Amino acid sequence: MNCAACAIAPTILEGLLKALDILDEVIATIRSSADTETAKNSLMEKYGFTEVQAVAILDMQLRKLAALERQKLQDEYTQIKARIEEIEDILMHPQKILDIIRQETKELADTYGDDRKTVLVKGKVGEINEEDLVPDESTIVVYTEGGYIKRLSADTYRTQRRGGKGVMGMKTKEEDPIKEIISARTHDTLLMFTNTGRVYSSRVFDIPEGSRQSKGTALVNVINLDSDETIQNMLILPKDAKDQTGFVLFATRGGKVKKTPLSEYENIRSTGIIAITLKDDDEVVYTRFTDGDCHVMLVTHEGKCIRFHEDEVKESSRDTQGVMGIKLKKSDFVVGGQAFPANPTPPEDKRRRFFFQLMVITERGMGKRTELDEYPVQKRGGQGVKVSSISSKTGKVAAALIVTHEHEDIIMSTHEAQVIKLPLKNIPVLKRPTQGVILMRMPKSDSIVTATATKHDLDEEEE
């Protein structure tokens, strides 16, 4: 019986039982009425019946007057009232609703359950996936301070010698320098972290491709950014890493670090989700996937660096702020972070010399590589050690990144959108307190703002 029926049935039964109690008066009233409408109105006025009850009394068959039929009406009335009380009690207790759903679902499974004979697929069977039409190849993603983004082929920038001036990376509006350059593959997923602590995602091949000098596409045409949101940091999620366990490690400009299980970022809505809680105008400067057994390195603008084990950062949920990673002076801030295996093992491929090094690049275009052994493992929260010798000639630290035997080139961009691509092998390995060598020459009004390392494409080499 549905809810409407449960509400009406007691009313009708109450009316019929009441009519049987004053049966002689009801019959006399009906017999003295000129028509059905008059009889209905008389019953309502004289005895207080509702319209529904009066109609039911007029429709009542003579056999209902028997004593046995009266008892059936009384039993039905009692049963319906009890059912109503039971349903009201269930509706007042959500746990009882869940228990009933669980029980009925189990009964259905026990009665009709069997092994699935079909396969669930995304899209139509035999339909070509959009990803199947895009070659999986190396690419570069370029993003500007003003919110423009584009995708370029990895060989767009020809390799130059160390100390060159570079080429124009893109046509930008005034005061709209390149903010970030990322090396990726077209089938990867790009995670974009905003100044408000949210994260958005886009497949790399969904980012419009552009030429070397093109301005790019406004990012609001790619993802649903709010009007007050800007992208602060980007992270590449490789295609083959979507199902793996691990963490997302964050480092902020204010020196804080945190790690969150990767599983919390599996389903990112088109409107984004909360990635980290930011306070005091802090912003994300680095994100990285870790396996829980990495070393973390934070590098500051004024040339300080700290290295500690990932175990010192307890895992937390997405809506947390993190803990202090490095103690900063008031004028200093973190420009880059790195996470790398605590004990990296050489790969089976012996074609290149195995190494793990920290690449440091300063604002005036100077840089160097340094072996990780020169950076001691410390407790998080300290002031760290000197990462490079900073002077007016070098400028302060602009970028820092881990380079390994898997990397081939370094791509750097300046505030005025000049870009240079250098072979990694041409950059010398120097001691920690040294200044480095000239990687790129530029006018005094310009400075390095970002850098990335591209990897060897072993598939192309084999061909």
C-alpha positions as MATLAB code, in Angstrom:
seq = 'MNCAACAIAPTILEGLLKALDILDEVIATIRSSADTETAKNSLMEKYGFTEVQAVAILDMQLRKLAALERQKLQDEYTQIKARIEEIEDILMHPQKILDIIRQETKELADTYGDDRKTVLVKGKVGEINEEDLVPDESTIVVYTEGGYIKRLSADTYRTQRRGGKGVMGMKTKEEDPIKEIISARTHDTLLMFTNTGRVYSSRVFDIPEGSRQSKGTALVNVINLDSDETIQNMLILPKDAKDQTGFVLFATRGGKVKKTPLSEYENIRSTGIIAITLKDDDEVVYTRFTDGDCHVMLVTHEGKCIRFHEDEVKESSRDTQGVMGIKLKKSDFVVGGQAFPANPTPPEDKRRRFFFQLMVITERGMGKRTELDEYPVQKRGGQGVKVSSISSKTGKVAAALIVTHEHEDIIMSTHEAQVIKLPLKNIPVLKRPTQGVILMRMPKSDSIVTATATKHDLDEEEE';
ca = [
       0.000    0.000    0.000;
       1.422    3.381   -0.979;
       1.687    6.389    1.346;
      -1.390    8.140   -0.057;
      -3.498    5.024    0.449;
      -2.174    4.652    3.999;
      -3.297    8.218    4.739;
      -6.835    7.885    3.240;
      -7.755    4.320    4.327;
      -7.927    4.999    8.114;
     -10.101    8.063    7.491;
     -12.635    6.058    5.455;
     -12.647    3.174    7.925;
     -13.147    5.572   10.827;
     -16.139    7.039    8.971;
     -17.683    3.618    8.244;
     -17.271    2.450   11.858;
     -18.810    5.672   13.146;
     -21.745    5.285   10.725;
     -22.382    1.742   11.977;
     -22.607    3.077   15.536;
     -25.428    5.465   14.529;
     -26.786    3.355   11.711;
     -30.506    4.163   12.195;
     -29.932    7.937   12.123;
     -27.684    7.651    9.045;
     -30.266    5.560    7.155;
     -33.075    7.977    8.069;
     -31.008   10.937    6.863;
     -30.242    9.256    3.561;
     -33.851    8.190    2.955;
     -35.158   11.707    3.636;
     -32.723   13.325    1.176;
     -33.957   14.298   -2.302;
     -30.721   13.182   -4.072;
     -27.191   11.901   -3.445;
     -25.638   15.372   -3.177;
     -28.192   16.407   -0.548;
     -27.583   13.179    1.381;
     -23.826   13.790    1.349;
     -24.187   17.354    2.620;
     -26.625   16.265    5.330;
     -24.236   13.606    6.632;
     -21.417   16.148    6.755;
     -23.509   18.823    8.537;
     -25.372   16.592   11.042;
     -22.664   14.127   12.060;
     -19.389   15.801   11.179;
     -18.302   13.366    8.481;
     -15.684   14.513    5.995;
     -16.532   14.557    2.308;
     -14.485   11.410    1.709;
     -16.262    9.638    4.581;
     -19.734   10.749    3.467;
     -19.107    9.461   -0.070;
     -17.833    6.132    1.314;
     -20.976    5.781    3.482;
     -23.229    6.390    0.501;
     -21.253    3.806   -1.505;
     -21.347    1.228    1.306;
     -23.046   -2.053    0.363;
     -25.821   -3.501    2.529;
     -23.746   -6.586    3.351;
     -21.423   -4.342    5.359;
     -24.200   -4.053    7.929;
     -23.664   -7.660    9.067;
     -21.870   -8.122   12.395;
     -19.086  -10.178   10.804;
     -18.412   -7.495    8.194;
     -18.212   -4.903   10.943;
     -15.501   -6.948   12.643;
     -13.535   -7.114    9.375;
     -13.678   -3.318    9.131;
     -12.418   -3.003   12.710;
      -9.555   -5.462   12.107;
      -8.535   -3.693    8.894;
      -8.571   -0.334   10.673;
      -6.373   -1.649   13.498;
      -3.923   -3.219   11.047;
      -3.543   -0.047    8.967;
      -3.006    2.120   12.079;
      -0.255   -0.236   13.245;
       1.384   -0.106    9.803;
       1.306    3.692    9.816;
       3.019    3.800   13.224;
       5.660    1.354   11.979;
       6.412    3.422    8.855;
       6.604    6.668   10.856;
       9.072    5.032   13.242;
      11.261    3.893   10.322;
      11.239    7.370    8.770;
      12.347    8.902   12.074;
      15.413    6.590   12.303;
      17.734    6.679    9.230;
      19.648    3.637   10.490;
      16.492    1.529   10.250;
      16.057    2.648    6.627;
      19.621    1.530    5.847;
      19.051   -1.796    7.635;
      15.951   -2.469    5.545;
      17.770   -1.548    2.307;
      20.661   -3.824    3.296;
      18.323   -6.706    4.125;
      16.248   -6.370    0.939;
      19.388   -6.052   -1.200;
      20.806   -9.215    0.374;
      17.545  -11.055   -0.267;
      17.626   -9.980   -3.931;
      21.270  -11.059   -4.241;
      20.549  -14.425   -2.608;
      17.511  -15.000   -4.820;
      18.729  -13.712   -8.172;
      22.505  -13.284   -7.767;
      24.836  -14.952  -10.247;
      28.134  -14.202  -11.996;
      28.136  -11.246  -14.409;
      27.994  -12.430  -17.996;
      28.655   -9.009  -19.531;
      31.608   -6.609  -19.522;
      31.318   -2.926  -18.579;
      33.160   -0.662  -21.014;
      33.407    3.113  -21.272;
      31.705    4.227  -24.468;
      30.318    2.044  -27.212;
      31.794   -1.370  -27.915;
      34.308   -1.067  -30.735;
      34.235    2.718  -30.576;
      37.604    4.440  -31.027;
      38.730    6.258  -27.889;
      39.927    9.838  -28.330;
      43.197    8.873  -26.689;
      43.762    6.241  -29.381;
      43.922    8.992  -32.006;
      46.666   10.956  -30.226;
      50.264    9.681  -30.433;
      51.952    9.180  -27.063;
      54.978   11.445  -27.463;
      57.132   13.887  -25.559;
      55.767   17.424  -25.250;
      56.285   20.668  -23.350;
      53.583   22.617  -21.508;
      54.160   26.359  -21.102;
      52.127   28.509  -18.699;
      52.335   32.297  -18.095;
      51.647   34.547  -15.104;
      48.683   36.015  -16.975;
      46.967   32.638  -17.286;
      47.846   31.568  -20.844;
      48.818   27.977  -21.614;
      49.963   26.031  -24.660;
      51.480   22.710  -25.637;
      54.602   22.396  -27.809;
      56.540   19.554  -29.374;
      59.651   18.669  -27.375;
      61.901   19.481  -30.352;
      60.451   22.992  -30.816;
      63.513   24.515  -29.171;
      66.769   23.543  -30.845;
      69.650   22.722  -28.554;
      72.208   25.543  -28.124;
      75.592   25.887  -26.547;
      76.008   27.064  -22.970;
      76.103   30.870  -22.677;
      73.736   31.616  -25.552;
      70.937   34.174  -25.547;
      68.124   31.751  -26.342;
      65.100   32.396  -28.563;
      61.725   34.030  -28.099;
      59.590   31.480  -26.282;
      56.177   33.071  -26.869;
      54.550   36.396  -27.529;
      53.297   37.651  -24.192;
      51.515   40.758  -23.070;
      53.403   43.276  -20.972;
      54.138   41.999  -17.459;
      53.063   38.480  -18.431;
      56.227   36.366  -18.133;
      56.385   32.592  -18.469;
      55.671   31.117  -15.050;
      56.271   27.427  -15.607;
      57.592   25.039  -18.247;
      56.838   21.340  -17.779;
      58.082   18.325  -19.691;
      55.409   15.622  -20.149;
      53.909   13.087  -22.527;
      50.683   13.687  -24.409;
      48.833   10.819  -22.682;
      49.718   12.066  -19.176;
      47.342   13.978  -16.913;
      48.189   17.503  -15.793;
      47.230   18.404  -12.202;
      47.015   22.179  -11.651;
      47.160   23.641   -8.132;
      45.730   27.118   -7.540;
      46.395   29.985   -5.158;
      43.253   29.035   -3.215;
      44.524   25.509   -2.540;
      42.347   23.714   -5.089;
      43.466   21.260   -7.763;
      42.128   20.818  -11.296;
      43.032   18.198  -13.894;
      43.302   18.031  -17.674;
      44.731   15.520  -20.074;
      47.887   16.929  -21.628;
      46.654   16.391  -25.187;
      43.522   18.438  -24.347;
      45.708   21.522  -23.956;
      45.675   23.377  -27.310;
      48.895   23.035  -29.259;
      50.644   26.250  -30.282;
      53.723   27.486  -32.083;
      56.886   28.649  -30.375;
      55.924   32.332  -30.571;
      52.155   32.039  -30.130;
      50.556   33.551  -27.046;
      48.690   30.391  -26.116;
      45.116   29.845  -24.908;
      43.552   31.391  -21.814;
      43.455   28.661  -19.177;
      39.823   29.500  -18.310;
      38.967   27.989  -21.700;
      40.549   24.695  -20.645;
      39.387   24.280  -17.013;
      36.635   25.897  -14.908;
      38.701   28.348  -12.862;
      36.963   30.842  -10.585;
      37.573   34.531  -11.300;
      39.922   34.911   -8.297;
      41.959   31.743   -8.965;
      45.365   31.475  -10.608;
      47.530   28.419  -11.175;
      50.557   28.332   -8.877;
      52.019   24.909   -9.611;
      51.556   21.991  -11.999;
      52.230   18.290  -11.611;
      52.372   15.589  -14.258;
      50.524   12.356  -13.445;
      51.912    9.729  -15.824;
      49.401    7.518  -17.580;
      50.816    4.377  -15.964;
      50.735    5.926  -12.455;
      46.958    6.427  -12.097;
      46.415    3.122  -10.277;
      49.525    3.064   -8.108;
      49.619    3.687   -4.379;
      51.692    6.419   -2.790;
      51.435   10.079   -1.842;
      51.346   13.584   -3.255;
      54.005   15.700   -1.534;
      53.563   19.491   -1.300;
      56.090   22.243   -0.567;
      54.943   25.832   -0.131;
      56.594   29.210   -0.564;
      56.444   29.690    3.202;
      58.502   26.557    3.873;
      55.745   24.120    4.797;
      55.485   20.527    3.576;
      52.727   17.947    3.638;
      51.864   14.639    2.023;
      48.458   13.233    1.170;
      47.564    9.756   -0.149;
      47.381    9.738   -3.951;
      44.035    7.917   -3.718;
      42.396   11.169   -2.529;
      43.040   12.709   -5.971;
      41.584    9.914   -8.113;
      38.312   11.655   -8.958;
      38.795   15.378   -9.551;
      35.586   17.207  -10.481;
      35.458   19.719  -13.314;
      35.110   22.438  -10.643;
      38.222   21.163   -8.856;
      38.687   19.816   -5.316;
      40.544   21.033   -2.224;
      44.205   19.978   -2.367;
      45.793   21.878    0.546;
      44.840   24.547    3.079;
      46.886   27.729    2.551;
      47.199   30.607    5.012;
      49.020   33.943    5.261;
      49.295   34.419    1.478;
      51.258   31.159    1.156;
      51.296   29.277   -2.157;
      52.322   25.886   -3.516;
      55.744   25.904   -5.213;
      56.328   22.169   -5.631;
      54.354   18.941   -5.876;
      55.612   15.429   -6.450;
      54.472   11.807   -6.239;
      56.314    9.778   -3.600;
      56.304    6.164   -2.457;
      56.652    6.945    1.260;
      60.427    6.300    1.327;
      61.858    9.397   -0.358;
      64.200   12.164    0.673;
      62.813   15.696    0.446;
      64.903   18.729   -0.473;
      63.762   22.361   -0.186;
      65.759   25.197   -1.797;
      65.244   28.878   -0.940;
      65.606   32.115   -2.902;
      68.567   33.265   -0.812;
      70.552   30.073   -1.350;
      69.653   27.805    1.575;
      68.776   24.128    1.279;
      67.546   21.415    3.638;
      67.302   17.662    3.052;
      65.269   15.303    5.255;
      63.512   11.940    5.054;
      59.854   11.789    4.050;
      59.068    9.847    7.264;
      59.270   13.149    9.163;
      56.114   14.349    7.385;
      53.050   12.471    8.613;
      50.387   11.817    6.022;
      47.287   14.022    6.274;
      44.036   14.616    4.412;
      43.578   17.081    1.552;
      42.147   19.904    3.695;
      45.204   20.283    5.970;
      47.979   22.872    6.051;
      51.081   20.736    6.566;
      54.121   21.145    8.846;
      57.251   23.296    8.819;
      59.914   21.972    6.446;
      62.563   24.715    6.634;
      62.996   27.725    8.897;
      63.122   30.892    6.770;
      64.338   34.431    7.274;
      61.629   37.068    6.815;
      63.057   38.074    3.416;
      63.479   34.492    2.151;
      61.092   32.001    0.559;
      61.159   28.540   -1.010;
      61.677   28.560   -4.788;
      61.711   24.824   -5.330;
      61.363   21.445   -3.736;
      62.460   17.990   -4.774;
      61.633   14.452   -3.717;
      63.832   11.555   -4.798;
      64.559    7.957   -3.736;
      66.477    7.671   -0.483;
      68.666    5.000   -2.087;
      68.364    5.256   -5.886;
      69.338    2.079   -7.696;
      70.961    1.984  -11.141;
      68.620    0.875  -13.940;
      69.210   -2.223  -16.021;
      69.876    0.005  -19.046;
      73.659    0.596  -19.003;
      73.787    2.997  -21.972;
      74.450    6.015  -19.746;
      76.404    6.734  -16.604;
      74.120    6.535  -13.561;
      73.835    9.722  -11.437;
      71.449   11.752   -9.214;
      72.316   15.455   -8.848;
      70.800   18.775   -7.792;
      70.681   21.392  -10.555;
      70.691   24.988   -9.259;
      69.998   27.970  -11.557;
      70.253   31.593  -10.454;
      68.411   34.692  -11.692;
      71.368   35.948  -13.765;
      71.567   32.740  -15.784;
      74.296   30.906  -13.896;
      74.002   27.282  -12.864;
      75.682   24.046  -11.863;
      75.089   20.440  -10.957;
      76.083   19.110   -7.533;
      76.177   15.537   -6.244;
      73.491   14.819   -3.637;
      76.115   13.426   -1.251;
      77.180   17.027   -0.534;
      73.803   17.789    1.039;
      73.569   16.191    4.505;
      70.363   14.554    5.712;
      68.939   16.664    8.564;
      65.798   16.980   10.657;
      63.035   19.029    9.062;
      62.415   22.519   10.436;
      66.061   23.620   10.511;
      67.762   26.442    8.579;
      69.600   24.069    6.255;
      72.958   24.569    4.524;
      74.227   26.785    1.698;
      73.191   25.509   -1.715;
      75.231   27.945   -3.788;
      77.449   30.980   -3.465;
      75.102   33.935   -4.049;
      76.338   37.359   -5.217;
      75.233   40.296   -7.342;
      76.869   38.555  -10.295;
      74.762   35.406   -9.926;
      71.548   36.858   -8.578;
      69.512   34.822   -6.158;
      68.315   31.261   -6.759;
      65.571   31.091   -9.397;
      65.086   27.329   -9.810;
      66.318   24.014   -8.438;
      65.593   20.538   -9.739;
      66.880   16.992   -9.525;
      68.560   15.740  -12.703;
      69.477   12.125  -13.370;
      70.906    9.890  -16.087;
      67.389    9.839  -17.586;
      67.504   13.558  -18.452;
      68.918   14.965  -21.657;
      68.319   18.748  -21.809;
      67.573   21.718  -19.579;
      65.034   24.305  -20.797;
      65.102   27.722  -19.092;
      62.854   30.736  -19.553;
      63.298   34.361  -18.551;
      60.906   37.047  -17.342;
      60.798   38.465  -20.883;
      59.970   35.051  -22.362;
      63.408   34.216  -23.790;
      63.900   30.438  -23.795;
      67.092   28.423  -24.093;
      67.584   24.657  -24.357;
      70.940   23.259  -23.206;
      72.349   19.726  -23.227;
      72.624   18.560  -19.630;
      76.062   17.077  -20.309;
      77.423   20.591  -21.018;
      76.630   21.790  -17.497;
      79.543   21.022  -15.138;
      79.322   19.162  -11.819;
      80.650   21.497   -9.112;
      80.878   21.630   -5.325;
      78.006   22.916   -3.162;
      79.410   26.390   -2.161;
      80.410   27.386   -5.730;
      78.647   29.916   -8.013;
      78.344   27.811  -11.142;
      78.963   28.774  -14.775;
      77.113   30.992  -17.236;
      74.250   29.071  -18.838;
      72.416   31.960  -20.496;
      73.261   35.590  -21.190;
      70.575   38.230  -20.876;
      70.179   41.997  -20.403;
      70.235   43.367  -16.864;
      66.497   44.028  -17.052;
      65.752   40.312  -17.542;
      66.099   37.289  -15.236;
      65.488   33.542  -15.121;
      62.051   32.584  -13.755;
      61.650   28.854  -14.425;
      63.407   25.748  -15.693;
      62.620   22.139  -16.497;
      64.530   19.038  -17.550;
      63.524   16.825  -20.473;
      64.165   13.106  -20.552;
      65.745   10.899  -23.197;
      63.228    9.317  -25.532;
      64.609    5.782  -25.536;
      61.990    4.569  -28.008;
      63.202    7.037  -30.633;
      66.842    6.062  -29.997;
      66.064    2.393  -30.498;
      64.423    3.199  -33.820;
];
